[in-house]
Amino acid sequence: MGWRHTHDVEEFRREAGPYLEADPARNTALLTVSETVLRYGPRPYGDDGGDARFGWWRRTPAGPVEGAFVWTPPKDPLFGPMPDEAARRLARVLRGTADVRGVKGGDGPAQAFAAEWTGGDAYAWRVVVRSRLFRLGDLAPPRPAPPGTARRATAEDVPLVAAWMRAFAADIGDDPAADQTGNAARRVAHGGLYLWETGGRPVSMAAHSPLVAGQSRVSPVYTPPASRGRGYAGAATAAVSRAAREAGARQVLLFADVADPTSTALYQRLGYHPVADHVDVEIH
């Protein structure tokens, strides 16, 4: 049967739902992003690039879904677990019909797609970020705890949250000029964004996504440079991880950049354990 495509997120969740929910941890990005589209419409990250696009792959018409992707332009396509064969076939399907500048997903599928897309030219693509998916076991809040307390963000905090999200985007290599007001407002309205305050002043933030298929993902975690190195990020992450659990999440997840040993060590001290490695691939 091969790949099927749609702009209809409800059709995608109906067709690919069993595949996504069979492994909600490794499909966390597809679940959370498709949920965002369900809640907020086909262009949750702005009008640049058109409506969200979804796809799923079956070997045979009657077979189970074995691969899926979610694409919300201008962001890169996100791959769930899939055979490398499916990734190569997706490159053939999309070539000539879409402008793909990068993909995110498991190491094998992401690189198989890039190699097929570029006709085997090893110099036409490269891995720019290696990240690791972590899953929370027993939460171990930092001891000793830094001064301050966590509180849920309110509508009055949206301008600050949006500014910090722009700074976070710059830190991870995304567009720092993109307007994050809508994103900040959605996260605050959902009730999943927390600020760590000390002396009545916010010094760090962390958020968790809405619950989907029993999982919730922590992102972003951000502390302004002047407040780093004091334990605030760990305290904020612990607070939002607990909040996700209290909201009913059976799996609390997060991604960390493998090249940042400080963050990966912090998350493991808090009780997070490695699940799978992912890559961001840039295509020239």
Helices and strands as residue ranges (DSSP letters): E 2-6, H 9-22, H 28-40, E 53-58, E 65-71, E 78-79, H 84-94, E 102-106, H 107-117, E 125-136, E 149-152, G 155-157, H 158-171, H 181-190, E 193-198, E 201-208, E 215-222, G 225-227, H 232-246, E 251-257, H 261-269, E 272-283
